[in-house]
Amino acid sequence: MLLCAVFVAASLLAGDIGIEVMARPSPFVDLAREARPFTKFDGTAAPVDRNGWPLSDGQVVLFDERPVKAWAPPADDPALFQPDMSGAYQLSFTGQAVVTNAGPASITISDEHYDRAANRTTFRATLPKGSPSMLCLRFSRTRRTAHDKEGSGITELRCIRPGYSPATTQIFDTAFLDALRPFAYLRFMTWLGTTRAAAPKIEWADRALPSDAVQGFAALRPGARGIAWEYVVALANTLGKDIWINVPADATGENPKDQASYVYQLAALLKRDLNPGISIYVEYSNELWYDRFPAYAWNRQAAAAEVARGGSTLNSDGSRGLNVWARRREAKRLYEITKIFDAVFGGPARIRPVFAWWFLKPAEFRDVLAWMNRTYGPPKTYFWAIAQSDYFDDAGAGASSTVPAILSIMRANSDAGVTYTRRIDAIAREFGLRHTCYEGGPDNGGSSNANLASRIAANRTPEMAALMERHIGRNWFPHGPASFTYFSLSSPYAAFGSYGATEDYRLAATPKFKAVVSLATEPRPRR
């Protein structure tokens, strides 16, 4: 793959901002797409067919947007914010069943009708205003067909959200699409379930499918951890946005000759179905330096096994140490994946391979790139950029710190991060590469409950929005990087973090969302 070493006008605008596609509530018009897998009435897994539809009576959580830990009080968020999910939902399924409410909300079931000729049941479920934002339904006395015995399950469940026709074919909620429009590109690490697991290996047939009963049903197949790739394509084509994808750590495919491999088939799907004007950022897995993610151990084991087999480039220079081999293996896998994508796409024009690593270890960026240069030639001929995270956090805040004190600590943390940004940018330029951020923004996580109320409250203030503008506009872009990926669109605010630009993508007037949109739409000079 040959990439020009200079930053030409055809590349990104200097200062492009993308966003991580994490959505609260579900972005699908048919909310059954992201329902939880069916369970028996006792909560254990229901038997399912190959597509994930139940083979017995059971229950399903269609959505649960309550505050985190509302089910095991006290909730993390003292304000008890939840998206307003009230309204009438139009549901249908193939087969027959007695449908009742199984959740904490006062759901009304009405307008039930069974079409014998079509073997299709329709009904309405109404969630009243002020109720817990959860829809959980029980299906008893089920029959897949009129000839089946009771208890045989149902298939093809749909749950159309309020405001849409029951017959709609629209995939994504209009408000979700509108929330994403200001951003230059979309990153799908969370959507794809990148950090959820790692199997010995996954083939293309192991992936999530649009036809699965629910998305992210890993029990169906080892690679069905997140949203189907077809939905990534559909969203990108609908919005005309570039995409940032994360190839699973355990995906097969080492060279273009293996056309049955996961990586080759993924590239082929994107080449065939993605609009031709859309570019693709390619990252291998996610944060393989982070020892709490399953892929960390998987990558280390794979590196050790490769060296043990002999003849590996990972230690061909006599290097010793698993940490070194694991870092090198990440870059090597990205190189292999890049070669496959280039072969499928007929060249590098639309492919932007990004080597991401830990921002606290700039020297390790240089070491890996120097090894790649010695082993595979100049990185600028096959990689597009190197990437770091760029969060600013509240480390050092006390258990009784006020909101202003937390914000002051976060401002100092943002300012201190400039040193790392400059060092990594210098390394990128040394090797003729761009420098980007794979994810960043305010970080009040850590899964600690200490002073949680103030940490969450800080994220709802105009002062946090001003800090975001300082962090991205002053402490990031002026120091060389080409783009910034904000993490994330919308999420609950809880002990694990308050990452979302908004807590509900339908609410665009929050200080953080307005700040990131302003940054994303601000005119910037071309580099």
C-alpha positions, 0 to 999 in steps of 0.5 A, a space after each residue: 500500500 502506497 500513501 503519500 507522505 505529505 498531507 494533501 488537500 484531498 485528505 481530511 480537513 485539519 481538525 475533523 471531529 468524528 464520534 463513537 457510535 454509542 447510542 442511548 436509547 437504541 437507535 433502531 426504529 424496530 427496537 427488537 433489533 437490540 432487545 436482550 435474548 429471550 429467557 425462560 420465566 425463571 431468567 435462565 436462557 431460553 432454548 433458541 433456533 439458529 437465528 436466536 428465536 425462542 423454542 419455548 415460552 419465555 420473556 424478553 426485555 425489549 429495552 431498559 433505559 432506567 438509570 444504572 443500578 435502578 434495579 438494585 438501588 441506590 441508582 448511580 445517578 442521584 437525579 435519576 435521569 432516564 430517557 422518556 420512552 413513554 408512548 404506544 409501541 406497535 408489536 407483531 410476531 409470527 405465531 400465537 401467544 398470550 402476551 403480558 407485562 413482565 416488567 416494573 412499568 404499568 404497561 397496557 396491552 391492547 388491540 391484540 389480533 391474530 391473522 390466521 392466514 398470515 400466522 401473524 399476531 399484532 398488538 399495542 403496548 403502551 408505556 405511560 408517562 413517568 413510568 420506568 423506561 423499560 419494556 419487558 414482555 412475557 409470551 406464554 402458551 406460544 405456538 409457532 404455527 397452528 399445528 405446533 404444540 403450546 410452548 413452541 415459541 415465536 419468531 420474527 418479533 418486531 417492536 416499532 417505536 412511537 411515531 412510525 408506521 407498523 409497516 415501516 422499513 426505516 432502519 434508524 430513528 430519525 433523531 439518531 441520524 440527525 444527531 450524527 450528521 454534524 460529524 465527519 466520521 463514525 467509529 464503531 468500536 462499541 457497536 461492534 462489541 470489540 472488547 467483549 470477548 476473544 475466541 480461539 478464532 472466528 470465521 466469517 460465518 461466525 459473525 452477527 447477522 441482520 437476520 439474528 433475533 437480536 443483535 449482539 447475541 454472542 451465544 449464537 456464534 462466537 463472533 456475534 458480539 455486536 451489531 451486524 456489519 450490514 447495519 454499519 454499512 446501512 448507517 454510513 450509506 444513509 448519512 454519507 459518512 466515513 467509517 472507523 471500524 475495529 477488526 476483531 482480534 480473533 478474526 482470521 485472515 493473514 494474506 489476500 490469498 485466503 479469500 474465505 477468511 473473515 478479514 477478506 470477506 469483510 473487505 469484500 462486503 464493504 467494497 460491494 455494499 458501501 457507497 464508493 465515496 466513503 473512506 474506511 479507517 481500519 483499526 485492529 481490535 481496541 486498546 490491546 495494551 489494556 489488561 482488562 479487555 479479553 483481547 489483551 491476553 488473547 494477543 499476548 498468547 497469539 504472539 507467544 505462540 507465533 514465536 514458539 513456532 519459529 520463523 516469526 518476524 516478531 523476534 527475528 532481530 533477537 528481541 526478547 520479552 512478551 510485551 515487545 512481541 505483543 506490541 509488534 504483533 498488533 502492528 503486524 496484524 494491522 499490516 496484514 489486514 491492510 494488505 487484504 483490504 488493498 487487494 480487495 479494493 484495488 488500492 489504498 485510496 479509500 483505506 486508512 489504517 490506524 495504529 493505535 497505542 497507549 498515550 502514556 508510552 510514546 517511546 513504544 510508538 516509536 519502537 514499534 514503528 522503527 521495527 515495522 520500518 526495518 521489517 516491512 518498509 516505511 510505515 507511511 507506505 501502508 499505515 495512514 496514521 497513529 492514534 492515541 486516546 485523549 481524555 481529561 479526567 478527575 484523578 486526584 479529586 477527593 471524596 468531598 470535592 465540589 463540582 467546581 473543584 472537579 472541573 478545576 482538576 480536569 482542566 489541569 489534567 487536560 493541560 498536562 496532556 499536551 506534553 504527550 500529544 506533542 511527543 506522539 505528534 512528533 513521532 508521527 511526523 518522523 515516520 511520515 504519518 498523520 496523528 489522530 485520536 481514536 477516542 477522547 473527551 471528559 472521563 469521570 469513570 473508574 467504576 468508583 462510587 466515591 463522590 459520584 453525585 458531583 462527578 456526574 453533576 459536573 458533566 451537566 454544567 456549561 463549565 464542562 462544555 467550556 472545558 471540552 472546547 479548551 481540551 479539543 480546540 486549544 490542547 489538541 488541534 494546535 499541536 499537530 493532530 489531524 482529527 479527534 474522535 469524541 467518545 461518545 454520542 449518548 450514554 447513561 451517566 454512572 460510576 463507569 463514566 459519563 461519556 455521552 455528549 448527551 444522555 439521550 440522543 434526542 436531547 440536543 440542547 445539553 451543554 456537552 452536545 452543543 460544545 462538540 457539535 460546535 467544534 465539529 462544524 467550526 470551519 478549519 483550514 485544510 492541511 
